[in-house]
């Protein structure tokens, strides 16, 4: 499941932050909820527009960004 199918960046929506497609819920929002101790089930209950695959896409997006940040700069 490529996260690009579920995450989008749209200028003018939430200041251009990565959001779950079709919503104004940012990747950072979901990550902060999880870091604060919310379970996937709690997040899905609070945000009926979200599906389990959205949560997985958020995690995949964050992992890919972290991997890119850890790479040495191009020469």
C-alpha positions in Angstrom: 0.0 0.0 0.0 1.8 3.1 -1.1 1.2 6.0 1.2 0.9 8.3 -1.8 -2.5 6.8 -2.4 -3.7 8.3 0.9 -1.5 11.3 1.7 -1.6 14.6 -0.2 -0.1 18.1 0.0 -2.4 20.8 -1.3 -1.3 24.5 -1.1 -3.8 26.4 0.9 -5.1 23.4 2.8 -3.7 23.3 6.4 -0.8 25.6 5.2 0.3 23.0 2.7 1.0 20.3 5.4 0.6 16.6 4.4 -3.0 15.6 4.9 -5.0 12.5 4.5 -6.7 12.8 1.1 -10.2 14.2 1.2 -9.8 15.5 4.7 -8.1 18.4 6.6 -6.5 15.9 9.0 -2.7 16.2 8.9 -0.2 13.5 9.2 1.2 15.4 12.2 -2.3 15.4 13.8 -2.5 11.6 13.7 1.1 11.1 14.8 0.5 13.5 17.8 -2.7 11.6 18.8 -0.8 8.3 18.7 2.2 9.8 20.6 -0.3 11.0 23.2 -1.5 7.5 23.8 -4.6 7.3 21.6 -5.1 3.9 20.0 -6.0 3.3 16.4 -9.5 2.4 17.5 -9.9 5.6 19.4 -8.6 7.7 16.5 -11.0 6.0 14.1 -13.9 6.5 16.5 -13.2 10.2 16.9 -12.7 10.7 13.1 -15.3 8.7 11.2 -13.8 9.8 7.8 -10.6 7.8 8.6 -10.1 4.1 7.8 -7.4 1.8 9.2 -5.4 2.1 5.9 -5.2 5.9 6.6 -3.4 5.2 9.9 -1.0 2.8 8.1 -0.4 5.4 5.4 0.5 8.1 8.0 3.0 5.7 9.6 4.5 4.8 6.2 4.8 8.5 5.3 6.5 9.2 8.6 8.9 6.3 8.2 9.8 7.4 4.7 10.4 10.9 5.8 12.6 9.7 8.6 14.6 7.5 6.3 15.2 10.4 3.9 16.3 12.6 6.8 18.9 10.0 7.8 20.4 9.7 4.4 23.7 11.5 3.7 23.4 14.6 1.6 23.9 14.1 -2.2 27.3 15.0 -3.4 
